[in-house]
Amino acid sequence: MNNHSGFTLLEILIVLVVLAIAAGLITLTVGNDERGTLQREAQRLTGALEYAADRARFRHEIVGVSALPGNHGWRFWSIPEDAGKGVSWRVVTDDAPLTAHRLSGEFTLRPLYYAGQPLAADAIVPLLPSGRFEPYALELRGADWSLRLNSDPLGRISAILPEASEAAR
């Protein structure tokens, strides 16, 4: 009778398979999920835009949004509706949901159009206190994915699901 102690080849293979599956799950969980991050940033921006539109109506002021310098985030601006001529945009600093937000990673924000007209990268998209909105579009872009936010004349914002960027195709 042989009493050999140790593991069989089958037992070693089973342990290796379990370790490989665990490592794969950890990599998926911890790895860079650009598409998911892009969707979360779009939800954050959508919430801020809806809040800004409400603020414009309730405070009777014009609120605007623009990309930060370098397009790596956004900031909100305001002008009181009853302001005289010559009053310019002021950065909103007194309202936490509308404070400047820097995008994570290599994401960028770019205004695309307002009222059917193309916009410059540093343009301010206005949200009027009347509750009537000119349609506008903003684009969030990462290295491999891009997502577009569109508004309608009622101020509703819809996100077009992320699609692979041209560079990633």
C-alpha positions as a printed Julia matrix, in Angstrom:
169×3 Matrix{Float64}:
   0.0    0.0     0.0
   1.43   3.36   -1.11
   0.68   6.37    1.01
   1.7    9.24   -1.21
   0.66  12.63   -0.01
   0.13  15.57   -2.39
  -2.32  16.93   -4.88
  -3.5   15.26   -8.04
  -3.17  17.0   -11.37
  -6.95  17.47  -11.5
  -7.0   19.26   -8.13
  -4.22  21.61   -9.23
  -6.06  22.4   -12.49
  -9.3   23.17  -10.62
  -7.47  25.6    -8.3
  -5.84  27.31  -11.31
  -9.2   27.69  -13.08
 -10.81  29.21   -9.95
  -7.88  31.65   -9.57
  -8.1   32.64  -13.25
 -11.84  33.34  -12.97
 -11.31  35.41   -9.8
  -8.51  37.41  -11.46
 -10.73  38.09  -14.48
 -13.57  39.34  -12.3
 -11.23  41.61  -10.34
  -9.8   43.03  -13.55
 -13.29  43.79  -14.89
 -14.35  45.41  -11.63
 -11.23  47.48  -11.03
 -10.3   48.14  -14.66
 -10.97  51.4   -16.51
 -14.6   51.38  -17.58
 -14.58  54.44  -19.82
 -18.09  53.87  -21.13
 -19.57  53.58  -17.63
 -17.65  56.64  -16.41
 -18.86  58.58  -19.44
 -22.48  57.66  -18.65
 -22.06  58.71  -14.99
 -20.57  62.06  -16.03
 -23.47  62.54  -18.47
 -25.97  61.85  -15.67
 -24.18  64.34  -13.42
 -24.21  67.01  -16.15
 -27.86  66.31  -17.01
 -28.86  66.77  -13.36
 -26.89  70.0   -13.14
 -28.46  71.32  -16.37
 -31.98  70.55  -15.12
 -31.22  72.21  -11.8
 -29.78  75.25  -13.62
 -32.93  75.57  -15.74
 -35.06  75.51  -12.58
 -32.8   78.11  -10.96
 -33.18  80.37  -14.01
 -36.98  80.25  -13.71
 -37.17  80.64   -9.93
 -34.56  83.39   -9.57
 -35.48  85.19  -12.8
 -31.96  85.12  -14.14
 -30.25  83.85  -17.22
 -28.07  80.86  -16.41
 -25.51  79.5   -18.83
 -23.15  76.56  -19.05
 -19.78  76.37  -20.75
 -16.8   74.07  -20.92
 -13.88  74.76  -18.63
 -10.69  75.96  -20.34
  -9.23  72.96  -22.15
 -12.75  71.43  -22.26
 -12.03  69.11  -19.31
 -15.18  70.0   -17.38
 -17.98  72.54  -17.09
 -18.97  75.65  -15.2
 -22.18  77.61  -14.82
 -22.68  81.33  -15.3
 -25.5   83.75  -14.46
 -26.85  87.19  -15.34
 -29.8   88.67  -13.43
 -32.76  89.08  -15.79
 -33.24  92.71  -14.75
 -29.54  93.54  -15.2
 -28.87  96.57  -17.33
 -26.86  96.66  -20.49
 -23.18  96.08  -20.07
 -23.63  93.47  -17.31
 -21.7   90.38  -18.22
 -21.74  86.75  -17.22
 -20.6   85.92  -13.68
 -19.4   82.47  -12.63
 -21.87  80.79  -10.26
 -20.07  80.14   -6.96
 -22.96  80.37   -4.46
 -24.79  77.17   -5.46
 -23.11  73.79   -4.81
 -24.82  71.83   -7.63
 -23.63  74.47  -10.09
 -20.02  74.82   -9.01
 -17.4   74.07  -11.62
 -16.85  70.36  -12.24
 -13.65  68.88  -13.61
 -14.12  65.72  -15.68
 -12.18  62.65  -14.68
  -9.46  61.22  -16.86
  -9.15  62.39  -20.43
 -12.82  63.24  -20.87
 -13.78  66.48  -22.59
 -16.97  68.51  -22.96
 -17.74  70.41  -26.12
 -20.81  72.51  -26.93
 -22.06  71.52  -30.39
 -24.94  73.84  -31.24
 -27.54  76.23  -29.85
 -30.74  77.16  -31.72
 -29.49  75.3   -34.77
 -26.21  77.22  -34.95
 -22.78  75.64  -34.37
 -20.94  76.85  -31.27
 -17.33  77.67  -30.51
 -15.6   75.49  -27.92
 -15.7   78.31  -25.35
 -19.34  79.36  -25.95
 -21.82  79.79  -23.09
 -25.11  77.98  -23.68
 -27.88  80.12  -22.11
 -30.85  78.77  -20.15
 -33.54  81.43  -20.12
 -35.87  82.28  -17.21
 -38.93  82.19  -19.48
 -38.92  78.39  -19.4
 -38.65  78.3   -23.19
 -35.43  76.77  -24.4
 -33.71  76.84  -27.71
 -32.56  73.31  -28.5
 -28.89  72.72  -27.79
 -26.44  69.84  -27.83
 -23.31  69.08  -25.84
 -20.83  66.26  -26.4
 -18.89  64.34  -23.76
 -15.94  62.51  -25.28
 -13.38  60.06  -23.99
 -10.54  58.3   -25.74
 -12.75  55.47  -27.0
 -16.36  56.62  -26.43
 -18.47  59.71  -27.0
 -21.94  60.64  -25.78
 -24.24  63.46  -26.89
 -26.71  65.36  -24.71
 -29.61  67.0   -26.57
 -32.24  69.36  -25.18
 -35.65  70.11  -26.61
 -37.72  73.35  -26.47
 -39.23  72.27  -23.13
 -35.8   71.9   -21.55
 -35.88  68.11  -21.43
 -32.46  66.56  -21.88
 -31.85  63.23  -23.52
 -28.6   61.35  -23.79
 -27.74  59.45  -26.92
 -26.09  56.26  -25.74
 -22.31  56.11  -25.91
 -20.82  55.1   -29.19
 -17.28  54.27  -30.09
 -15.24  57.34  -31.01
 -13.93  57.58  -34.55
 -10.38  56.99  -33.27
 -11.45  53.72  -31.62
 -13.15  52.31  -34.72
